Amino acid sequence: MSKAAAPVTEAPDCSDGPAHVAIIMDGNGRWAAARGLPRAEGHRRGVDALRRVVRASHELGIRYLTIFSFSSENWSRPATEIGDLFGLLRRFIRNDLATLHRDGVRVRVIGERAGLEPDICALLSEAEELTSGNTKLTLVVAFNYGSRQEIARAAQRLAREVAEGRRDPASIDADAIGSHLDAPDIPDPDLIIRTSGEQRLSNFLMWQAAYSELVFVSVHWPDFDKTTLEGAIAEFGRRERRFGGLVAKTAS
């Protein structure tokens, strides 16, 4: 693992750019295979890319960065690879949490925690609690996350309120569902980026992506850097966001 990133500087005013960027970090295995390296090395280099992008996001005035770090479907991967991924998560939190906190980054975690190993749950909670007062950048980590599962959990919460007599079924609308998702206080992503050339959401933020701009880049995640992020943001800037209307709107 490389050393933690240097302190970030104050972010410039980028009010015309995306306030919330979400990234599907794809291609670690393909990056490694192309170089004759084990998949574990691709995942390790992917963590280095994450460090670069967290820093670049702040420098570019992004307020929210959501990363798809481990999906609900990733459990079907070989046990050794899952172990490698969990090991990287443990090391990232232990090695980088102090730097993130120092740099004013708030960590939020979305996804299902039931069934995770106790030490993983403890690390995720520690990251959230330590950084809860930070305001420079919110890093949302989608871990053991699937969008269908998130929507199902929201429906279960609403059904429980109806069963307990605390909600009229007629009051359930899109706003009610949105307010029962994993992080209802975080705005929907303006821009979703997927690396490695794949062009699908793969069960990621499907509710929140209703009006997101989607940008697909060919580079594998370990090679993703500030320049690549700037290119995706430039593409975002060329889009006209109408949100179903006739007049283009800028990012909030």
N, C-alpha and C positions, 0 to 999 in steps of 0.2 A: 504493500500500500504506500502510496506517495504521501508526503507531508500535507497537512491541512492547508487550505488556501490562505493567502495573505488577507489582511483586513480589507473589507470593501470600502469604497468611498461613497460619498453622498450621491444619490441618484439624480440624474438630470430630469428636467421636466419633459416628459414624453407623452403629453396628454392625447395626442392623436394616435398613439400606438395602442396595442392591446393591453388592457389592465390585467387580464388573466390568460395565461398561456398554459395549456396542458400538453403533455408529451407522452406518446406511446414509444417507449425506448426499445426499439426492435433491432435485431441483427447482431447481438453479441456472439452467438454461436457461428453465424456465417462469417463474421470478421475473423474469428479464430481459425475456422476451417480453411479460409483462403490463405492463411499464413502457416498452416501445418501445426497449429497450437491447440492445446486442449480447450474445451468449451469454458472451463473454469477460468482460464486466462482472459477469455473474452468478457466474462462477467466482471472480472477484476478491473479490466481497462474501462468497462462501462461505468464503474464507480468513479474512476478518474474523470470521465466525461461529465458525470453528474456534478462533481465539484466545480468544473469549469462553467457549467450552465447555470448553477445557482449564483455564482459570482456575476456572470454576464447578465443574468436577469435583473439583478439589482442595478447594475450599471446602465441598463437600457430602460429603466423606469417601470419595469413590470412589478405589479403589486402582489400578484398571486401566481405561483408556479405549481402545477399539479403533475406528478409523475406516476406512471403506471409501473410499480415496482414488482408486484407479484399478484397474478390474477387467480381467481377461484379455479380456473382450468389448469393452472400450472402444477397442481398436485398430480397430474397424470404423467409428469416427467419422471425420469429415473430418480430413485431415492438419493443417489450420490449427487446428482445435480441440485436437487432440492436442498440437500445438506450444504452444498457449496454456497447457494444463494442465501440461505439463512446465516451462514457463517459470515458472509460479506455484510449482511445487514447488522449483525452484532458488532463487527469491527467498525463499520461506518458510524454507528451511533456512539460507540465508546471513544473512537478517535476524533470524530468531527463535531460532536454535539457542542463541546465547549466553544469551538470556533463559530459555529452557527449562532450560538447564544451571544457571543461577543459581538458579532456582526449584526445583531438585531433581527435575526431570522426567527420567525415563529413557525414551529412544526405542528401540523395537524395530521391526523391519521384517519383515513376512511376505510371501511371494509369490515369484515366479520372477524371478531377476535375470539369468539367461542371456539374452543378446540385447539388453539395455538399453545405452544409450549409456554409454561409460566414465565421463563426468563425472557422470552420474546415479548410477551404482554407487558412485563415490567419495564423493559427497555422502551417500548413504544409510549407507555404512560409517562416514564421519566422525561422523554424528549418533549412531550406535550406540556407537562407541568413546568419544567425548567424554563421553557421559552414562551410561556403563555402571555407574558406582558410585552413581548417584542412587537414592533410595528413596521419595520423597514421592508420586509418581504415575508409573505406567508408561503411556506413550503408544504403543500398538501401531498402526503404520501398515500397512494392507493395501494394498500397491502392486504393480501387475501381478499381482493375486491373483485366483484362482478356487478355490472350495472343491473342486470335482471334480478340478481339477488338483493341489491339495494332497494329496488322498487318493490320487491316482494316484502322486504322488512317494513317498508313504509306502509304498505297495505295492511300488514299484520298489526301495526301500531294503531292505525285508524280503526280497524275492525275491533280491536280491544276497547278503544274508546266508545264505540257504538255499543258493544256488549255490556259495558259498565254503565251505560246510560249517560255518558258525558258528551256524546256527539249525536246529532241528528244525521242519518245517512244522506239526507238531501244536501247537507253542507259540504260533502266531499266533492271537491273540484280540483282543478290543476294546482291551484295555490295550496290547498290542503295537502295534496300529495307531496308537492315540493317542500313544504315546511316539515315533513316527516322523513326526509332523506338524511343521509349521514352527516352532512355539513350544510344545513339550510341557510346559514348566515354567510356563506361564501358565494359570490356572484358566479353565474354561469361563465364558462370559458369563452372568451372572444375568439381565440385561435387554438386549434388542436393540430399538433404536428405529429406525424408518424414517420419514423426513419426506416431505412432499409428497403424502400420502394413498395412496400405493401400498401394497399389502398382499401382499408376497412377499419372499423372501430373496435372490433374484437371484444364486444361487451364492456366497453369503457365509456362511462359518462353519457349513456345514450339519452337519458332524460335531459341532462344539462346541455347536451350538444345540439338541441333543437335549432338554434340559430348561430351556431359556431361556424367560423370559417375553417375549412379543412385544408391543410397543406401537407403534401406527401413529398418527402425528400429521399433521394436514392442512397445517401451515405448511410453506412451502418452506424449504430449508436456510439461505439467507442471512438469514432472519428468526428462526432458532432462537436462543434465548438461555437464560439461567439460569432464567427463569420457566418456559419450555417444558420444560426438563430437570427442574425440580422437579415439574411436572405429571405427567411420565412416571414419575418415581420414586414419586409418590403413587399412581398407578395400580398400579405394581409392588407397593406396600405393601398394596393391597387384594386381591391374588391369594393363593391358598393353594397353596404349592409342595409337592407330595407326591412328586415324583420316582418315580412309578409305584406308590407305597405308599398307605396309608390315612391316615397322619398327616402334617399339614402340617409343613414344615421351613422354617427361616429361612435367609437368605443366610449363607454362610460368610465 
